Amino acid sequence: MRATAAHGRGWWPFARHYLEMVAAMFVGMAVLGAAVRGGLALAGLEFPARPEPAALEMAVHMSVGMIVWMRYRGHGWASTLEMAGSMFVPALVLFPLLWTGVVSAGALLLLEHVVMLPLMLLVMLRRRAEYGGPARA
C-alpha cells in the first residue's frame, strides 16, 4: 500500500507522522548507540572524543531508525532519504561554525537537535500529500 493511501488527509495524520519520526529517531539513538558503545567497550576501545564523529554518529543512528520506520510504513526511497538527510544537514552546516569557534563543542549536539526538528517539518511540508497534510490552498 502506498504511503499516500495509508495516511489519509488532514493535520492529524501529518502530526502523527512527525511524532513517529521523532520516536523513531530516539529508538535509533538508544538501540544503535548502545550497540556501538557496547561493541567498542567489548573491543577495549573508546569512541573518539571529537564532536564531529559524535554528531555524525548521532545522525546515522537517528536516520537508521527513521529509514526502518518509514519503509515499514510504505514510504518510497526518495522521501525516506530526504527525511534521513534532514538529520545530517544541521551537522554539516554547524561544523564550520565549530571549527571557527562560533559554536562550542558542547553546543554542537544541542544545536544539531534543535535544527533537525524544524528541518524535518520542512521536508514533510514539501511532500504534504504523502504525509497526510491538507492540500495547499
C-alpha positions as CSV (number, residue, x, y, z in Angstrom):
1,M,0.0,0.0,0.0
2,R,1.4,3.4,-0.9
3,A,2.1,5.8,1.9
4,T,-0.4,8.4,0.5
5,A,-3.3,6.0,0.7
6,A,-2.2,4.7,4.2
7,H,-2.0,8.1,5.8
8,G,-5.2,9.9,4.6
9,R,-5.7,13.6,4.7
10,G,-5.7,16.3,7.3
11,W,-3.4,17.6,10.0
12,W,-3.6,14.7,12.5
13,P,-2.0,12.1,10.1
14,F,0.6,14.8,9.3
15,A,1.3,15.4,13.0
16,R,1.2,11.7,13.7
17,H,3.9,11.0,11.1
18,Y,6.1,13.8,12.6
19,L,5.7,12.3,16.1
20,E,6.5,8.8,14.7
21,M,9.7,10.2,13.1
22,V,10.8,11.7,16.4
23,A,10.1,8.4,18.2
24,A,12.0,6.5,15.5
25,M,14.9,8.9,16.0
26,F,15.0,8.2,19.7
27,V,14.7,4.5,19.3
28,G,17.5,4.6,16.7
29,M,19.7,6.6,19.0
30,A,19.1,4.3,22.0
31,V,19.4,1.0,20.3
32,L,22.2,1.7,17.9
33,G,24.0,4.0,20.3
34,A,24.0,1.2,22.9
35,A,25.2,-1.3,20.3
36,V,28.0,0.8,19.1
37,R,29.2,1.8,22.6
38,G,28.8,-1.7,23.8
39,G,30.8,-3.1,20.9
40,L,33.5,-0.6,21.4
41,A,33.7,-1.4,25.1
42,L,33.9,-5.1,24.3
43,A,36.8,-4.4,21.9
44,G,38.5,-2.3,24.5
45,L,38.1,0.9,22.5
46,E,36.6,4.3,23.3
47,F,34.5,6.4,21.0
48,P,36.5,9.4,19.6
49,A,36.3,12.4,21.9
50,R,35.9,14.8,18.9
51,P,32.5,16.4,18.5
52,E,32.3,15.8,14.7
53,P,32.2,12.0,14.9
54,A,29.7,12.2,17.8
55,A,27.4,14.4,15.7
56,L,27.7,12.2,12.7
57,E,27.2,9.0,14.8
58,M,24.0,10.6,16.2
59,A,22.7,11.5,12.7
60,V,23.4,7.9,11.5
61,H,21.6,6.3,14.4
62,M,18.6,8.6,14.1
63,S,18.5,8.1,10.3
64,V,18.5,4.3,10.6
65,G,15.6,4.4,13.0
66,M,13.7,6.7,10.6
67,I,14.5,4.7,7.5
68,V,13.3,1.5,9.0
69,W,10.1,3.0,10.2
70,M,9.4,4.9,7.0
71,R,10.0,1.9,4.8
72,Y,7.7,-0.2,7.1
73,R,5.0,2.5,6.7
74,G,5.3,2.2,2.9
75,H,7.2,5.4,2.0
76,G,9.3,5.5,-1.1
77,W,13.1,5.8,-1.1
78,A,13.0,9.5,-2.2
79,S,11.0,10.8,0.7
80,T,12.8,8.4,3.1
81,L,16.2,9.6,2.1
82,E,15.1,13.3,2.3
83,M,14.0,12.7,5.8
84,A,17.2,11.0,6.7
85,G,19.1,13.9,5.1
86,S,17.4,16.3,7.5
87,M,19.5,14.5,10.2
88,F,22.8,15.3,8.5
89,V,22.4,18.8,7.1
90,P,22.4,20.5,10.6
91,A,25.7,18.8,11.5
92,L,27.3,19.7,8.2
93,V,26.2,23.3,8.4
94,L,27.4,23.6,12.0
95,F,30.9,22.0,11.5
96,P,32.4,25.2,10.0
97,L,30.9,27.2,12.9
98,L,32.6,24.8,15.3
99,W,35.9,25.0,13.5
100,T,35.9,28.8,13.5
101,G,35.0,29.0,17.2
102,V,31.5,30.4,16.7
103,V,29.9,27.3,18.2
104,S,31.4,25.3,21.1
105,A,31.8,21.6,21.1
106,G,29.3,21.4,23.9
107,A,26.7,23.3,21.9
108,L,27.1,21.4,18.7
109,L,24.9,18.4,19.6
110,L,22.2,20.6,21.2
111,L,22.1,22.9,18.1
112,E,22.1,19.9,15.8
113,H,19.0,18.5,17.5
114,V,17.3,21.9,17.7
115,V,17.7,22.5,13.9
116,M,16.7,18.9,13.0
117,L,13.2,19.2,14.2
118,P,12.1,22.2,12.1
119,L,14.1,20.8,9.2
120,M,12.1,17.6,9.3
121,L,8.9,19.6,9.3
122,L,10.1,21.5,6.2
123,V,10.8,18.2,4.5
124,M,7.4,17.0,5.3
125,L,5.7,20.2,4.1
126,R,7.5,19.7,0.8
127,R,5.6,16.4,0.4
128,R,2.3,17.2,2.2
129,A,0.2,14.8,0.2
130,E,2.4,11.8,1.1
131,Y,2.4,12.7,4.8
132,G,-1.3,13.3,5.0
133,G,-1.3,17.1,5.3
134,P,-4.0,19.2,3.8
135,A,-3.6,20.2,0.2
136,R,-2.1,23.6,-0.5
137,A,-4.5,26.5,-0.8
